[in-house]
Amino acid sequence: MSSTRALHLAPTNSRRATLALLLVMPVFAMGLFNKPADAQEAPVTIPAPAADLAETGSTATAVFAGGCFWGVQGVFQHVVGVTNAVSGYSGGAADTATYEQTGSGTTGHAEAVQITYDPSVVSYGDLLQIYFSVAHNPTQLNYQGPDHGTQYRSTIFALNEQQAATAEAYIAQLDETGLFEGPVVTTIEPLQAFYPAEQYHQDFLTLNPTWPYIVMHDLPKIAALKAIFPDMYRADPVLVGTL
């Protein structure tokens, strides 16, 4: 676990004390989160998928993992057509689906976001384009910026073979463009289950816009979404509220 990630909000007295210190020492806190530019998640303007997923009905689900779920959730909460975006855990067992256990990097879980959307408004391909472009850096496998470990891996949890095939084809398409700093290393895993994260992690970006970690790593993603995808950006995020 990285030193910066250890300062994430967590249900332990020591971490709460550290976070309380950050609130009264903002200049010091910003120093802790100041990482070199090459450690940051940089947006990349990329083409849409050549082949999209054909879906019917008014509700569909996608599950993506790409580093800290605060930022990934925050991005998709601002996407037109998304009706819900929940932070949680996927890849491991139910009894280890907690923040503390997932943070050990030994559970098989990744911090993930379950996205519910209206496919008549926004497609699975649209979501993939946003995921690869602004939500995270797909050339970083088991880390994002300052957060290191398999719990921060770049992974698409496919609900079915159609989602997996669409994602796989898009990854190949993106590699051919040469727009990224290296090959896309995002993995595709079949979704076994999704477990919502603790309540204090939900809507974290919106509720804590001045936190140093959010300011440094996540608010730029929202700005990039608005700049690169203006037609898919919504100013008011759709929030989880109380689970």
PyRosetta script that sets phi, psi and omega in degrees:
from pyrosetta import init, pose_from_sequence

init()
pose = pose_from_sequence("MSSTRALHLAPTNSRRATLALLLVMPVFAMGLFNKPADAQEAPVTIPAPAADLAETGSTATAVFAGGCFWGVQGVFQHVVGVTNAVSGYSGGAADTATYEQTGSGTTGHAEAVQITYDPSVVSYGDLLQIYFSVAHNPTQLNYQGPDHGTQYRSTIFALNEQQAATAEAYIAQLDETGLFEGPVVTTIEPLQAFYPAEQYHQDFLTLNPTWPYIVMHDLPKIAALKAIFPDMYRADPVLVGTL")
pose.set_psi(1, 132.4)
pose.set_omega(1, -177.3)
pose.set_phi(2, -72.1)
pose.set_psi(2, 159.5)
pose.set_omega(2, -179.4)
pose.set_phi(3, -65.2)
pose.set_psi(3, -35.4)
pose.set_omega(3, 179.9)
pose.set_phi(4, -72.7)
pose.set_psi(4, -40.1)
pose.set_omega(4, -178.8)
pose.set_phi(5, -66.6)
pose.set_psi(5, -29.7)
pose.set_omega(5, 179.0)
pose.set_phi(6, -62.8)
pose.set_psi(6, -16.7)
pose.set_omega(6, 178.8)
pose.set_phi(7, -90.7)
pose.set_psi(7, 2.9)
pose.set_omega(7, 172.5)
pose.set_phi(8, -58.8)
pose.set_psi(8, 153.0)
pose.set_omega(8, 176.8)
pose.set_phi(9, -62.5)
pose.set_psi(9, 128.3)
pose.set_omega(9, -178.3)
pose.set_phi(10, -148.7)
pose.set_psi(10, 152.9)
pose.set_omega(10, -174.4)
pose.set_phi(11, -80.5)
pose.set_psi(11, 53.4)
pose.set_omega(11, 174.7)
pose.set_phi(12, -130.3)
pose.set_psi(12, 145.2)
pose.set_omega(12, -176.8)
pose.set_phi(13, -61.4)
pose.set_psi(13, -40.1)
pose.set_omega(13, -177.8)
pose.set_phi(14, -64.8)
pose.set_psi(14, -41.5)
pose.set_omega(14, -179.7)
pose.set_phi(15, -71.4)
pose.set_psi(15, -35.8)
pose.set_omega(15, 177.0)
pose.set_phi(16, -63.5)
pose.set_psi(16, -38.5)
pose.set_omega(16, 179.1)
pose.set_phi(17, -65.4)
pose.set_psi(17, -40.9)
pose.set_omega(17, 178.5)
pose.set_phi(18, -63.2)
pose.set_psi(18, -42.7)
pose.set_omega(18, -179.6)
pose.set_phi(19, -67.5)
pose.set_psi(19, -35.6)
pose.set_omega(19, 176.0)
pose.set_phi(20, -62.8)
pose.set_psi(20, -36.4)
pose.set_omega(20, 178.0)
pose.set_phi(21, -64.1)
pose.set_psi(21, -38.6)
pose.set_omega(21, 179.3)
pose.set_phi(22, -62.0)
pose.set_psi(22, -34.6)
pose.set_omega(22, -177.0)
pose.set_phi(23, -67.0)
pose.set_psi(23, -29.3)
pose.set_omega(23, -178.5)
pose.set_phi(24, -101.2)
pose.set_psi(24, -3.6)
pose.set_omega(24, 179.1)
pose.set_phi(25, -131.6)
pose.set_psi(25, 63.6)
pose.set_omega(25, -174.0)
pose.set_phi(26, -61.7)
pose.set_psi(26, -35.9)
pose.set_omega(26, -179.0)
pose.set_phi(27, -66.6)
pose.set_psi(27, -44.0)
pose.set_omega(27, 177.7)
pose.set_phi(28, -61.6)
pose.set_psi(28, -42.4)
pose.set_omega(28, -178.1)
pose.set_phi(29, -62.0)
pose.set_psi(29, -42.0)
pose.set_omega(29, -179.7)
pose.set_phi(30, -62.7)
pose.set_psi(30, -32.6)
pose.set_omega(30, 176.9)
pose.set_phi(31, -64.5)
pose.set_psi(31, -38.2)
pose.set_omega(31, 179.5)
pose.set_phi(32, -63.9)
pose.set_psi(32, -33.5)
pose.set_omega(32, -175.3)
pose.set_phi(33, -95.8)
pose.set_psi(33, 5.1)
pose.set_omega(33, -178.0)
pose.set_phi(34, -82.3)
pose.set_psi(34, 105.3)
pose.set_omega(34, -178.7)
pose.set_phi(35, -111.8)
pose.set_psi(35, 157.1)
pose.set_omega(35, 176.9)
pose.set_phi(36, -58.0)
pose.set_psi(36, 154.7)
pose.set_omega(36, -176.6)
pose.set_phi(37, -58.8)
pose.set_psi(37, -34.2)
pose.set_omega(37, -176.1)
pose.set_phi(38, -74.5)
pose.set_psi(38, -5.1)
pose.set_omega(38, 176.8)
pose.set_phi(39, -93.1)
pose.set_psi(39, -4.9)
pose.set_omega(39, -175.7)
pose.set_phi(40, -88.7)
pose.set_psi(40, 160.0)
pose.set_omega(40, 176.6)
pose.set_phi(41, -87.3)
pose.set_psi(41, 111.4)
pose.set_omega(41, -175.2)
pose.set_phi(42, -102.1)
pose.set_psi(42, 133.3)
pose.set_omega(42, 178.2)
pose.set_phi(43, -68.7)
pose.set_psi(43, 149.6)
pose.set_omega(43, 178.2)
pose.set_phi(44, -132.7)
pose.set_psi(44, 128.1)
pose.set_omega(44, 177.0)
pose.set_phi(45, -79.1)
pose.set_psi(45, 120.3)
pose.set_omega(45, -174.1)
pose.set_phi(46, -130.8)
pose.set_psi(46, 157.7)
pose.set_omega(46, 177.7)
pose.set_phi(47, -72.7)
pose.set_psi(47, 159.2)
pose.set_omega(47, 175.4)
pose.set_phi(48, -70.9)
pose.set_psi(48, 160.2)
pose.set_omega(48, 177.3)
pose.set_phi(49, -57.9)
pose.set_psi(49, 137.5)
pose.set_omega(49, 178.0)
pose.set_phi(50, -66.9)
pose.set_psi(50, -30.9)
pose.set_omega(50, 178.2)
pose.set_phi(51, -128.9)
pose.set_psi(51, 122.4)
pose.set_omega(51, -178.5)
pose.set_phi(52, -103.1)
pose.set_psi(52, 168.6)
pose.set_omega(52, 179.0)
pose.set_phi(53, -85.9)
pose.set_psi(53, 127.3)
pose.set_omega(53, 177.7)
pose.set_phi(54, -84.7)
pose.set_psi(54, 117.9)
pose.set_omega(54, -178.6)
pose.set_phi(55, -129.9)
pose.set_psi(55, 146.7)
pose.set_omega(55, 176.1)
pose.set_phi(56, -118.2)
pose.set_psi(56, 170.6)
pose.set_omega(56, -179.1)
pose.set_phi(57, 88.7)
pose.set_psi(57, -180.0)
pose.set_omega(57, -176.0)
pose.set_phi(58, -107.6)
pose.set_psi(58, -2.6)
pose.set_omega(58, -177.9)
pose.set_phi(59, -140.8)
pose.set_psi(59, 132.5)
pose.set_omega(59, 175.0)
pose.set_phi(60, -144.4)
pose.set_psi(60, 168.2)
pose.set_omega(60, -174.9)
pose.set_phi(61, -133.6)
pose.set_psi(61, 141.5)
pose.set_omega(61, 172.9)
pose.set_phi(62, -134.2)
pose.set_psi(62, 150.1)
pose.set_omega(62, 177.8)
pose.set_phi(63, -131.3)
pose.set_psi(63, 120.2)
pose.set_omega(63, -178.6)
pose.set_phi(64, -124.5)
pose.set_psi(64, 145.8)
pose.set_omega(64, 172.6)
pose.set_phi(65, -125.2)
pose.set_psi(65, 136.7)
pose.set_omega(65, -179.5)
pose.set_phi(66, -165.8)
pose.set_psi(66, 65.6)
pose.set_omega(66, -177.9)
pose.set_phi(67, 88.3)
pose.set_psi(67, -156.1)
pose.set_omega(67, -179.3)
pose.set_phi(68, -57.7)
pose.set_psi(68, 129.9)
pose.set_omega(68, -176.1)
pose.set_phi(69, -71.7)
pose.set_psi(69, -13.5)
pose.set_omega(69, 177.7)
pose.set_phi(70, -57.3)
pose.set_psi(70, -50.8)
pose.set_omega(70, -176.5)
pose.set_phi(71, -72.0)
pose.set_psi(71, -40.6)
pose.set_omega(71, 179.7)
pose.set_phi(72, -62.8)
pose.set_psi(72, -45.5)
pose.set_omega(72, 176.7)
pose.set_phi(73, -60.3)
pose.set_psi(73, -46.2)
pose.set_omega(73, -177.6)
pose.set_phi(74, -59.2)
pose.set_psi(74, -40.9)
pose.set_omega(74, 178.7)
pose.set_phi(75, -61.2)
pose.set_psi(75, -52.5)
pose.set_omega(75, -173.8)
pose.set_phi(76, -72.3)
pose.set_psi(76, -20.9)
pose.set_omega(76, 174.0)
pose.set_phi(77, -67.5)
pose.set_psi(77, -17.5)
pose.set_omega(77, 179.8)
pose.set_phi(78, -100.1)
pose.set_psi(78, 10.2)
pose.set_omega(78, -178.0)
pose.set_phi(79, -96.3)
pose.set_psi(79, 128.9)
pose.set_omega(79, 177.5)
pose.set_phi(80, -60.6)
pose.set_psi(80, 133.9)
pose.set_omega(80, 179.8)
pose.set_phi(81, 95.8)
pose.set_psi(81, -17.1)
pose.set_omega(81, 175.1)
pose.set_phi(82, -80.9)
pose.set_psi(82, 126.9)
pose.set_omega(82, -178.5)
pose.set_phi(83, -102.0)
pose.set_psi(83, -14.9)
pose.set_omega(83, 176.0)
pose.set_phi(84, -165.4)
pose.set_psi(84, 146.5)
pose.set_omega(84, 175.2)
pose.set_phi(85, -144.0)
pose.set_psi(85, 114.8)
pose.set_omega(85, -172.4)
pose.set_phi(86, -115.9)
pose.set_psi(86, 130.4)
pose.set_omega(86, 174.7)
pose.set_phi(87, -77.3)
pose.set_psi(87, 142.5)
pose.set_omega(87, -179.4)
pose.set_phi(88, -172.9)
pose.set_psi(88, -156.5)
pose.set_omega(88, -174.5)
pose.set_phi(89, -132.9)
pose.set_psi(89, 139.0)
pose.set_omega(89, 175.4)
pose.set_phi(90, -143.6)
pose.set_psi(90, 150.6)
pose.set_omega(90, 176.3)
pose.set_phi(91, 111.6)
pose.set_psi(91, -12.6)
pose.set_omega(91, -178.6)
pose.set_phi(92, -129.1)
pose.set_psi(92, -164.4)
pose.set_omega(92, -176.8)
pose.set_phi(93, -86.9)
pose.set_psi(93, 160.7)
pose.set_omega(93, -178.1)
pose.set_phi(94, -61.9)
pose.set_psi(94, -38.3)
pose.set_omega(94, -174.2)
pose.set_phi(95, -77.0)
pose.set_psi(95, -5.0)
pose.set_omega(95, 175.9)
pose.set_phi(96, -114.1)
pose.set_psi(96, 11.3)
pose.set_omega(96, -177.5)
pose.set_phi(97, -84.0)
pose.set_psi(97, 64.4)
pose.set_omega(97, 174.9)
pose.set_phi(98, -131.0)
pose.set_psi(98, 159.8)
pose.set_omega(98, -178.7)
pose.set_phi(99, -63.3)
pose.set_psi(99, -45.0)
pose.set_omega(99, -178.1)
pose.set_phi(100, -62.8)
pose.set_psi(100, -45.6)
pose.set_omega(100, -178.2)
pose.set_phi(101, -71.7)
pose.set_psi(101, -41.3)
pose.set_omega(101, 178.1)
pose.set_phi(102, -61.7)
pose.set_psi(102, -36.2)
pose.set_omega(102, -179.5)
pose.set_phi(103, -63.2)
pose.set_psi(103, -16.2)
pose.set_omega(103, 178.5)
pose.set_phi(104, -73.5)
pose.set_psi(104, -19.5)
pose.set_omega(104, -178.4)
pose.set_phi(105, 76.0)
pose.set_psi(105, 12.5)
pose.set_omega(105, -176.0)
pose.set_phi(106, -114.6)
pose.set_psi(106, 2.6)
pose.set_omega(106, -173.2)
pose.set_phi(107, -93.9)
pose.set_psi(107, -14.4)
pose.set_omega(107, -172.9)
pose.set_phi(108, 88.1)
pose.set_psi(108, -13.0)
pose.set_omega(108, 179.6)
pose.set_phi(109, -75.1)
pose.set_psi(109, 151.3)
pose.set_omega(109, 166.3)
pose.set_phi(110, -120.4)
pose.set_psi(110, 147.0)
pose.set_omega(110, 170.8)
pose.set_phi(111, -66.8)
pose.set_psi(111, 120.1)
pose.set_omega(111, -172.6)
pose.set_phi(112, -132.4)
pose.set_psi(112, 167.4)
pose.set_omega(112, 177.7)
pose.set_phi(113, -129.8)
pose.set_psi(113, 126.3)
pose.set_omega(113, 176.1)
pose.set_phi(114, -92.9)
pose.set_psi(114, 119.7)
pose.set_omega(114, -174.7)
pose.set_phi(115, -109.9)
pose.set_psi(115, 122.6)
pose.set_omega(115, 173.4)
pose.set_phi(116, -103.2)
pose.set_psi(116, 130.9)
pose.set_omega(116, -173.9)
pose.set_phi(117, -145.6)
pose.set_psi(117, 162.7)
pose.set_omega(117, 177.2)
pose.set_phi(118, -98.1)
pose.set_psi(118, 107.4)
pose.set_omega(118, -176.1)
pose.set_phi(119, -67.4)
pose.set_psi(119, -10.9)
pose.set_omega(119, 174.4)
pose.set_phi(120, -79.7)
pose.set_psi(120, -11.6)
pose.set_omega(120, 179.9)
pose.set_phi(121, -110.2)
pose.set_psi(121, -46.8)
pose.set_omega(121, 180.0)
pose.set_phi(122, -134.5)
pose.set_psi(122, 134.3)
pose.set_omega(122, -175.5)
pose.set_phi(123, -93.4)
pose.set_psi(123, 167.3)
pose.set_omega(123, 175.0)
pose.set_phi(124, -60.6)
pose.set_psi(124, -38.7)
pose.set_omega(124, 177.3)
pose.set_phi(125, -63.1)
pose.set_psi(125, -38.3)
pose.set_omega(125, 175.7)
pose.set_phi(126, -59.9)
pose.set_psi(126, -44.7)
pose.set_omega(126, -179.0)
pose.set_phi(127, -64.2)
pose.set_psi(127, -40.1)
pose.set_omega(127, 177.4)
pose.set_phi(128, -62.3)
pose.set_psi(128, -41.7)
pose.set_omega(128, -179.8)
pose.set_phi(129, -61.4)
pose.set_psi(129, -42.4)
pose.set_omega(129, 178.1)
pose.set_phi(130, -67.4)
pose.set_psi(130, -41.1)
pose.set_omega(130, 179.9)
pose.set_phi(131, -59.2)
pose.set_psi(131, -47.5)
pose.set_omega(131, -178.3)
pose.set_phi(132, -76.7)
pose.set_psi(132, -27.9)
pose.set_omega(132, -173.9)
pose.set_phi(133, -84.9)
pose.set_psi(133, -52.3)
pose.set_omega(133, -171.5)
pose.set_phi(134, -123.4)
pose.set_psi(134, -21.0)
pose.set_omega(134, -173.9)
pose.set_phi(135, -75.6)
pose.set_psi(135, -26.5)
pose.set_omega(135, 179.3)
pose.set_phi(136, -167.8)
pose.set_psi(136, 177.8)
pose.set_omega(136, 178.2)
pose.set_phi(137, -103.0)
pose.set_psi(137, 108.0)
pose.set_omega(137, -175.2)
pose.set_phi(138, -76.9)
pose.set_psi(138, 2.0)
pose.set_omega(138, 175.2)
pose.set_phi(139, -93.5)
pose.set_psi(139, 0.2)
pose.set_omega(139, 177.7)
pose.set_phi(140, -109.9)
pose.set_psi(140, 115.1)
pose.set_omega(140, -171.3)
pose.set_phi(141, -78.9)
pose.set_psi(141, -64.8)
pose.set_omega(141, -174.8)
pose.set_phi(142, -109.5)
pose.set_psi(142, 34.0)
pose.set_omega(142, 174.2)
pose.set_phi(143, -163.9)
pose.set_psi(143, 159.7)
pose.set_omega(143, 171.0)
pose.set_phi(144, -142.1)
pose.set_psi(144, 116.3)
pose.set_omega(144, -178.5)
pose.set_phi(145, 56.2)
pose.set_psi(145, -122.0)
pose.set_omega(145, -176.2)
pose.set_phi(146, -84.8)
pose.set_psi(146, -5.9)
pose.set_omega(146, -173.9)
pose.set_phi(147, -96.4)
pose.set_psi(147, 118.7)
pose.set_omega(147, -174.4)
pose.set_phi(148, -120.5)
pose.set_psi(148, 142.6)
pose.set_omega(148, 178.8)
pose.set_phi(149, 133.3)
pose.set_psi(149, 159.1)
pose.set_omega(149, -179.4)
pose.set_phi(150, -64.3)
pose.set_psi(150, -19.8)
pose.set_omega(150, 178.0)
pose.set_phi(151, -69.9)
pose.set_psi(151, -11.2)
pose.set_omega(151, 178.2)
pose.set_phi(152, -112.0)
pose.set_psi(152, 21.0)
pose.set_omega(152, -173.7)
pose.set_phi(153, -68.7)
pose.set_psi(153, 155.8)
pose.set_omega(153, 176.5)
pose.set_phi(154, -87.2)
pose.set_psi(154, 105.4)
pose.set_omega(154, -173.3)
pose.set_phi(155, -145.1)
pose.set_psi(155, 137.7)
pose.set_omega(155, 169.6)
pose.set_phi(156, -101.5)
pose.set_psi(156, 120.2)
pose.set_omega(156, 176.2)
pose.set_phi(157, -92.4)
pose.set_psi(157, 102.1)
pose.set_omega(157, -174.7)
pose.set_phi(158, -80.4)
pose.set_psi(158, 132.3)
pose.set_omega(158, 178.9)
pose.set_phi(159, -80.0)
pose.set_psi(159, -21.0)
pose.set_omega(159, -178.7)
pose.set_phi(160, -157.8)
pose.set_psi(160, 175.8)
pose.set_omega(160, -178.0)
pose.set_phi(161, -65.6)
pose.set_psi(161, -31.6)
pose.set_omega(161, -179.4)
pose.set_phi(162, -65.9)
pose.set_psi(162, -43.4)
pose.set_omega(162, 176.4)
pose.set_phi(163, -63.1)
pose.set_psi(163, -43.4)
pose.set_omega(163, -179.1)
pose.set_phi(164, -61.7)
pose.set_psi(164, -43.5)
pose.set_omega(164, -178.7)
pose.set_phi(165, -67.0)
pose.set_psi(165, -39.7)
pose.set_omega(165, 179.0)
pose.set_phi(166, -64.1)
pose.set_psi(166, -44.0)
pose.set_omega(166, 179.5)
pose.set_phi(167, -66.3)
pose.set_psi(167, -41.9)
pose.set_omega(167, -179.8)
pose.set_phi(168, -62.8)
pose.set_psi(168, -43.5)
pose.set_omega(168, 179.4)
pose.set_phi(169, -65.0)
pose.set_psi(169, -37.5)
pose.set_omega(169, -179.1)
pose.set_phi(170, -68.8)
pose.set_psi(170, -39.1)
pose.set_omega(170, 177.3)
pose.set_phi(171, -60.1)
pose.set_psi(171, -43.9)
pose.set_omega(171, 178.5)
pose.set_phi(172, -63.2)
pose.set_psi(172, -40.8)
pose.set_omega(172, 178.2)
pose.set_phi(173, -61.9)
pose.set_psi(173, -44.5)
pose.set_omega(173, -178.5)
pose.set_phi(174, -66.4)
pose.set_psi(174, -37.9)
pose.set_omega(174, 178.2)
pose.set_phi(175, -62.8)
pose.set_psi(175, -33.6)
pose.set_omega(175, -179.7)
pose.set_phi(176, -70.6)
pose.set_psi(176, -23.6)
pose.set_omega(176, -178.4)
pose.set_phi(177, -73.4)
pose.set_psi(177, -28.6)
pose.set_omega(177, -177.4)
pose.set_phi(178, 69.3)
pose.set_psi(178, 19.8)
pose.set_omega(178, -177.0)
pose.set_phi(179, -80.7)
pose.set_psi(179, -20.8)
pose.set_omega(179, -179.0)
pose.set_phi(180, -91.1)
pose.set_psi(180, 164.7)
pose.set_omega(180, -178.4)
pose.set_phi(181, -72.7)
pose.set_psi(181, -9.5)
pose.set_omega(181, 179.4)
pose.set_phi(182, -169.2)
pose.set_psi(182, -174.9)
pose.set_omega(182, 179.7)
pose.set_phi(183, -67.0)
pose.set_psi(183, 150.0)
pose.set_omega(183, 174.4)
pose.set_phi(184, -73.3)
pose.set_psi(184, 121.1)
pose.set_omega(184, -175.1)
pose.set_phi(185, -105.9)
pose.set_psi(185, 6.2)
pose.set_omega(185, -179.7)
pose.set_phi(186, -56.1)
pose.set_psi(186, 131.9)
pose.set_omega(186, 177.7)
pose.set_phi(187, -96.2)
pose.set_psi(187, 161.5)
pose.set_omega(187, 177.1)
pose.set_phi(188, -121.1)
pose.set_psi(188, 119.8)
pose.set_omega(188, -179.5)
pose.set_phi(189, -120.9)
pose.set_psi(189, 141.0)
pose.set_omega(189, 174.5)
pose.set_phi(190, -67.7)
pose.set_psi(190, 133.1)
pose.set_omega(190, 179.8)
pose.set_phi(191, -71.9)
pose.set_psi(191, 121.1)
pose.set_omega(191, 174.8)
pose.set_phi(192, -92.5)
pose.set_psi(192, -42.0)
pose.set_omega(192, 179.5)
pose.set_phi(193, -167.6)
pose.set_psi(193, 157.3)
pose.set_omega(193, 173.2)
pose.set_phi(194, -125.3)
pose.set_psi(194, 131.7)
pose.set_omega(194, -178.6)
pose.set_phi(195, -118.8)
pose.set_psi(195, 117.0)
pose.set_omega(195, 179.6)
pose.set_phi(196, -58.2)
pose.set_psi(196, 141.8)
pose.set_omega(196, 177.7)
pose.set_phi(197, -75.1)
pose.set_psi(197, 170.6)
pose.set_omega(197, 178.6)
pose.set_phi(198, -56.8)
pose.set_psi(198, 151.7)
pose.set_omega(198, -174.7)
pose.set_phi(199, -56.3)
pose.set_psi(199, -36.2)
pose.set_omega(199, -175.4)
pose.set_phi(200, -69.3)
pose.set_psi(200, -10.5)
pose.set_omega(200, 175.9)
pose.set_phi(201, -90.6)
pose.set_psi(201, -16.8)
pose.set_omega(201, -176.2)
pose.set_phi(202, -74.7)
pose.set_psi(202, 138.3)
pose.set_omega(202, 178.2)
pose.set_phi(203, 59.1)
pose.set_psi(203, 26.4)
pose.set_omega(203, -171.4)
pose.set_phi(204, -62.9)
pose.set_psi(204, -40.3)
pose.set_omega(204, -178.5)
pose.set_phi(205, -62.1)
pose.set_psi(205, -46.2)
pose.set_omega(205, -178.7)
pose.set_phi(206, -66.8)
pose.set_psi(206, -38.3)
pose.set_omega(206, -176.6)
pose.set_phi(207, -79.6)
pose.set_psi(207, -18.0)
pose.set_omega(207, -175.9)
pose.set_phi(208, -133.6)
pose.set_psi(208, 57.7)
pose.set_omega(208, -173.7)
pose.set_phi(209, -69.3)
pose.set_psi(209, -14.3)
pose.set_omega(209, -178.9)
pose.set_phi(210, -102.0)
pose.set_psi(210, 1.2)
pose.set_omega(210, 177.8)
pose.set_phi(211, -63.5)
pose.set_psi(211, 137.0)
pose.set_omega(211, -177.9)
pose.set_phi(212, -53.2)
pose.set_psi(212, -43.5)
pose.set_omega(212, -179.9)
pose.set_phi(213, -62.5)
pose.set_psi(213, -43.5)
pose.set_omega(213, -179.9)
pose.set_phi(214, -64.6)
pose.set_psi(214, -46.3)
pose.set_omega(214, -179.7)
pose.set_phi(215, -60.7)
pose.set_psi(215, -41.8)
pose.set_omega(215, -173.4)
pose.set_phi(216, -76.5)
pose.set_psi(216, -41.7)
pose.set_omega(216, -169.5)
pose.set_phi(217, -111.3)
pose.set_psi(217, -26.4)
pose.set_omega(217, -169.7)
pose.set_phi(218, -110.2)
pose.set_psi(218, -39.4)
pose.set_omega(218, 178.5)
pose.set_phi(219, -61.3)
pose.set_psi(219, -34.0)
pose.set_omega(219, 174.5)
pose.set_phi(220, -60.9)
pose.set_psi(220, -28.7)
pose.set_omega(220, 177.9)
pose.set_phi(221, -68.1)
pose.set_psi(221, -39.3)
pose.set_omega(221, 178.6)
pose.set_phi(222, -66.2)
pose.set_psi(222, -41.6)
pose.set_omega(222, 178.0)
pose.set_phi(223, -63.1)
pose.set_psi(223, -38.9)
pose.set_omega(223, 179.0)
pose.set_phi(224, -67.9)
pose.set_psi(224, -38.9)
pose.set_omega(224, 177.0)
pose.set_phi(225, -58.6)
pose.set_psi(225, -46.6)
pose.set_omega(225, -179.4)
pose.set_phi(226, -63.8)
pose.set_psi(226, -39.2)
pose.set_omega(226, -176.4)
pose.set_phi(227, -75.8)
pose.set_psi(227, -41.7)
pose.set_omega(227, -174.2)
pose.set_phi(228, -87.1)
pose.set_psi(228, -32.6)
pose.set_omega(228, -177.3)
pose.set_phi(229, -125.0)
pose.set_psi(229, 60.5)
pose.set_omega(229, -175.6)
pose.set_phi(230, -59.7)
pose.set_psi(230, -32.0)
pose.set_omega(230, -179.3)
pose.set_phi(231, -75.3)
pose.set_psi(231, -17.3)
pose.set_omega(231, -179.6)
pose.set_phi(232, -107.8)
pose.set_psi(232, 4.3)
pose.set_omega(232, -177.9)
pose.set_phi(233, -92.3)
pose.set_psi(233, 135.0)
pose.set_omega(233, 173.0)
pose.set_phi(234, -118.5)
pose.set_psi(234, 132.9)
pose.set_omega(234, -176.1)
pose.set_phi(235, -68.7)
pose.set_psi(235, -39.5)
pose.set_omega(235, -179.0)
pose.set_phi(236, -94.8)
pose.set_psi(236, 115.9)
pose.set_omega(236, -177.5)
pose.set_phi(237, -71.1)
pose.set_psi(237, 150.0)
pose.set_omega(237, 172.9)
pose.set_phi(238, -86.0)
pose.set_psi(238, 118.5)
pose.set_omega(238, -171.3)
pose.set_phi(239, -101.9)
pose.set_psi(239, 155.1)
pose.set_omega(239, 179.4)
pose.set_phi(240, -76.4)
pose.set_psi(240, -41.3)
pose.set_omega(240, -174.6)
pose.set_phi(241, 71.2)
pose.set_psi(241, -138.3)
pose.set_omega(241, 179.7)
pose.set_phi(242, -94.7)
pose.set_psi(242, 123.1)
pose.set_omega(242, 179.7)
pose.set_phi(243, -68.4)
pose.dump_pdb("model.pdb")
